Amino acid sequence: MTVRRARLEDMTALLDGLDRRDDPRLVAEDEQARYDLYGDALRAAGIGTERPVLEIVQRDPDLAMKEAAIVAHIDRVAKELASRQDFSQWWQGQMSSLHVNDLPFAARRAAEWSLIKQIREGEPVDPQLVSDATDWLQRLLVTETVVDDVLGVLASRGRTKRVRASAKRRLEGRK
């Protein structure tokens, strides 16, 4: 048995030992240790079967901790699920009933991943969604998108000078 596998089994046993009413800090007082534990548990649970772990993460009294762990999980899942439809189904199935929408950063990140997937799939995009996107999303789009309309929105209405300049350069290079 590998060290990582043994650690995951130990971590899973720790989390399984929590009663639904228990404070997750009983497992790990240290925030970094708890964050790592949540990430390992979510990866070990696998996509589509992580609800019990998410329920524990949601009970963490530290809002920043729970939101950071959930956002990291959203990012991981979004990278693994190729289509917008698969990601949306996962989001609805695993996250919506857990009141994750009460965590604005997590809900926004999921919406932005959906927008990324929409653009990648060649679907039309509301320009306002692109111009209102977070700096994170705009930086990602300006480096990877090949959609001239999206680059045009970023060139004219990007949130930062860097994004606007990069989008303009990419557009000029495509002509």
N, C-alpha and C positions, 0 to 999 in steps of 0.2 A: 504494500500500500504506500502510495506517495505521501510526502509530508502535506502537500496541498489537499489531497483527498482526505487525509486524517483530520486536518484542520476544518474542512468543510463539514465533515461528519460531527465533529465536536461542536461546531457553531450551530449546526442544525439541531442538535440535541439541546443545546442551551436555549435556542429560540422556541423549540417545541415544548420545553419545560415551563414556559411562561403561560400563566393563565390569561384569559382575554382581558381581565381587569388589571393585570400586573403592569407596573411601570417598566418600560424597556431599560431604564437605567439600572435595574436589578442585575442585568446581564453584564453591562459595562458602564462604569461611571464616566470614564474618559471619553470625551466626544469623538476623538479621532478613532479610537478603538471601536466605538459603537458604529460610526460611519463605515468603517472597513467591514465590520461584521454584517451590517445591512447589505452592503454591496456584494459580499461573498454569498450571503443567503439568497439574494435575488438572482444572482448568476446560477447558483446551485439549483434553485427551484425551476428555472427554465421559463421560457416565454410561454405565457398562457396558463401557467400553473402557480404563479407567484402570489396569488391573492392572500394566502395566510401570512406570508412575510410582509406584504404591503399593509395588512391590518395592524401588524406589530409596529411597523415604521410609523404609521399614522398616529399611534398612541404616544409617540415620543413627545414629551412636553416642550422640547426645544424646536421651535418653528423653523429656524434656519437649518438645523440638523435634518429634520424630516424632509424639508423641501429640497435640500441639496441631494439627499439620498434618492429621492424620487426622480428628480431631474436627471441625475446620472443614469438612472435606470431607463428613463424615457429615451435619453440619447443612445444608450446601448441597443435598446429594442428597435428604435427608428433606423439605426444603421443595419440591423440584421433583417428587418422586414422590408423587402424591396418595394412593394407597391403601396400606394396611398390607401387602397381598399384594405389590405392586410393590416396596415398600421391603424387605420380607423376602427376596424373590427376589434383589434387588440385593445385599443384605448377604451372603447365602449364596454367591452367585456370585462376587462380587468380593473380599470381605473375609475370609471364614471360613478359606480355605486359606492366607491370608497370616499367620496367627498373630496377628491383631489382638486376639483374645480374651486374649492375653498382656498387652495394654495395658488395664488395668482401667477407666480413665476412658473410653476409646473404646468399650469393650464396654458399659459402663453407659449411655453416651449413646445408642448404637444401641437398646438395650433400652427406654430411655425414649421415644425417638421412636416405637418400635413401640406403646408404651402410649398415647401421644398419638393415634396413628392409630386405635387400637382404640376409644378414647373418642369420637373424631370420627365414627367409623362406627357408633356406637350399640351396640357390643357390650358385654356385661357385663364388669365389671372387678373384680378382687380388691381389696377396700378396703385390704388390707395393702400392696399395691404402691403405692397412692396415698400412704398414710401414711409409707411408707419411702422415697418418692421424694426426690431431691435438692432443695435449695432452688430451683435453676433450674427444675426441672420444676413444683414446686408453685406458684411465682410465675407461670409460664406458664399453668397450669391455672386458677388462681384468676381470671385476667383473661379467659380465652377460653372456658372450658367453660360449657355450658348444662345440664349433667347434674346434677340436684339431688343424686343419691347421691354424686357426686364432690365437689360443694361441701360436702355434709354431712360427709364424711370430713375434708376440709380444715378445716372450721370447728371440728371437735372434736379432730382429731389432727394438724393442720398443724405443721410443724417450727418455725415462727417465729410470734411474736405478730402480726406484720403479715399473714401468710397467714391465720391463724385469723380475725382481725378482718375482713379483706377478704372472706373466704368467707361469714362471717356476714352482712355487709352485702348481698352479692349474693343470698344466700338470702332475706333479708327483703324485698329489692326485687322478688323473683319471686313473692311471695305476693299 
